[in-house]
Amino acid sequence: MLKIVNYSKSYNKNVYAVKNLNLEIEEGDLFAFIGHNGAGKSTTIKSIVGILPFDEGEIYIDGISIKENPVECKKRIAYIPDNPDLYETLTGIQYLNFIADVFKVSTEERKPLIEKYAKEFEIYNDLNNLISSYSHGMKQKLAIISAFIHKPKLLILDEPFVGLDPKATFLVKQAMIKFCEEKGAIFFSTHILEVAEKLCNKIAIIKNGKLIISGKMEEITKDASLEEVFMEQLNE
């Protein structure tokens, strides 16, 4: 679903933000990408979704190179940044219809999906309100709903739980689990280690731009908590 091969990105000559990263995310994976601030998580994610060019290596989405065919890759993914910029002069429903238009989702197909997800995320009654009136949590939920509209194969999320209250966090987690159960895959960064440990089947830890550990969650944590593993790796 997502394959990162010898990926490197530098902003200054010989100073790498990420160096020689190799990862593979398969169908059904709920994959957490963990690291300290400045470790290279957001840089990697922005390269995966085609926002940042990169110096070395390749990134494949569903077997397609993001370098060689970015448009086809973007048809297969949905990306939600840590602070999504929505068009606040639109209403919620106008925004969702706009996103559906971008991905050429028919009216007949989008209508039941919008209704389904808006009710699940408990913002159905707010869809006719301006996005500028939404709380951060409501905006985050609207962004997630917009990501589901075109039925992507891969979700890329950067800190999806930031600013969410406990109920909203629960709803987002349930939606993520269901998405992966239906043969999707999710690759996301988070600082909330407890959530990652309970939610994910696989994990990777990055430190100073280099991958230091990756694999199945139960094999990495064993008898320790993810927090303990993470702190041990950072202190080495």
N, C-alpha and C positions, 0 to 999 in steps of 0.2 A: 504493500500500500504506500509506504514511504521508505525510501532507501537513501541514506546519506553516505557518500563514499569519498573519503579523504578530503572532506570539506575544510577549507581554510579561508579566513577573511581578515584582512588587515586594513586599518585606517591610515597608518603611517608606514613608510618603508621599513621592513624588517621588524615591525611591532604588530604582532597578531592579536586580534580580539578573540579569535578561535583558530586552533591549529590542528589539522589532521583529524577531524571528527568522523567517526564511522558509527552509524546506527541503522537499525532496521525495525520498522513498525509494521506489524502484520494485521490482516483482517481480524477484527474482534479485540484488538489490543486497546487497553486504556493505559496509556504510557505517560508517566510523569517525568518531567525534565527539571532537575533540582540543582540549585547552585546559589552561592552568595551573590549579592548585588555586584554587577560588573563582571560576572563569571563568563558571560557570553551567551546567555539564554536568549535574550531578545534579539541579539544580532543573528543568531542561528535561525530563529523563527522568521525573522524578516527576510532572510535569504530563501527559506523554504517556500514562502508565499510569493516570492518574486518582487519584493520591495527593494531589497538590497542586492546589487551584483556581488559576486565573490571571486576571489583570486584563483583558487585551486579546487580541484575535485568536481564532483557531480552530485546533484540532488534529483532523484526520480520520484514522481508521484504516479502511482498506478502504472509504473513502467515507462513513463514519459519524462524526458529531461525538462526541468524548469528553465534551463538555459536555451534549449533549442526550440521548445514549443510552450512558452509560458501561458498562452491563452487556453490551450487544451488542458493544461494542468489546473488552471484556475477554475475551469468548469467543474472539476472533480473535488474541489476543496471549499471549505468555508473558514474564514479567518476572523477571529475576534480579538482585538488588542486589549491591553489592560484598561484602557480608558477610551472606549469607542466614541468616535466623533460622529454623532448622528445629526441629521438635518432638523434642527430644532424648530424651524418655522413650519414644518410639516406635522400633521397629526400622525399618530401611531399607524393607523391603517394606510395612510398615504405613503408612509415610509416603506411598509411591508409590500405594498403594491409596486412601488418603485424598484425595490430589490427583485421582486418577481419578474418585472419587465426586463431588468438587466440580464437575468438568466433565462429569459424567454419561457417562463412558466405560464401556461395558459390560465385563463380566468377560471375555467372549470376545475383545473387541478389545484390552483392556489387557494381557492375559497375554503374548502373543507380543511386544508392544512392550517391556514391562518386561524380558523375557528378552533380547531383542536388544540393547537399549541397555546393560543391566547387564553383559553379556558384553563389548560393545565398550569400555566404560569400565573394565572389569576390577574390578568390585565385586560381581559376581554371587554369589560365595561369602560375601560379607559382608552380604547383605540381611537375614539373620535376626538380625544383631547390633544392639544399641542404637545409635542415632545418636550418643549421648554418647561412645561409644567410637571414633568415626571421627576421622581426622585432618582438618585443614582442607581438604586436597585432595579427600578422599573426600566430605566434605560438599558441596563445590563440584560434584563430579561427580554426586552424588545430586540436587542442585538442578537441574542441567542435564537429567538424565534426566526429572525431574518436569515440566520445561517441554515436553518432546517428547510426553508421553503423550496430550494432547488434539489433537495435530496442528495447532498454531497456524499462522497465515499470517505472523506477524511476531514475531521475538524481539527483546526489548529487554534489553540486558545492560550493567551498570555495572561496569567493571573486571573482566571475567571471568577474567583470568589472574593476579590477585593471589594469591600464596601457593601457586601450582601449581608442581610440579617439572617438569623438562623433558619427561618422558614424558607427564604429565597435560596439559601445555600442548599438546603435539602432538596428543593425542587430541581435545581440545576444538576445536582449529583444524580438524582433519579433519571433525568433526561439523558445524561451522559451514559449511564449504565445501559439504558434501553437502546440508545443509538448503537452501542457496541454489540449488544445482543442481536441486533438486526444486521450484523455483518459490516457495520461501519468500523472506523478506527479513530482514536483521539490521541493527539500528542499535545500536552499542555505543560506550561511552567507554573509553579506555585511555590510560595514560601510556607504554606500551611502543611507541614509535614504529616500531621496526624490524619488529615483528610487524604493526602496522597497514599499513606500506608493502608488505610482501610478501603480506598476506592480502586486502586490500580493493581494490575497484574504484573506490570513491568515498570522499571525505573532506570534512569540514568542520572549520574551525578557529575557535574562539570565544575572544574576549579581552575581559575585563571586561564580560561580558554581551552583547557585540555580535559578530555573525558578521563575520569579516574575510576569509574565503576559503572557497570550496566548489567542488566539481566532481569530474571524473574524476582518479584518482590520477596517471596518466601525464601529464596536461596540467598538473597543479599542480607535480609534482616535476621534470619535464623532465630536465635533466642534473644536477640536485642530488638530495641525499637528503632524505627527509621531515624529518629532524632539522634539516638546514640551513634548509629552508623555514620550519619552525616557529620556529626561533630568530630568523630574519630578521624574521618577522611580529611576534614578541613585542617586538623591539627597535625597531620603527618607532614 
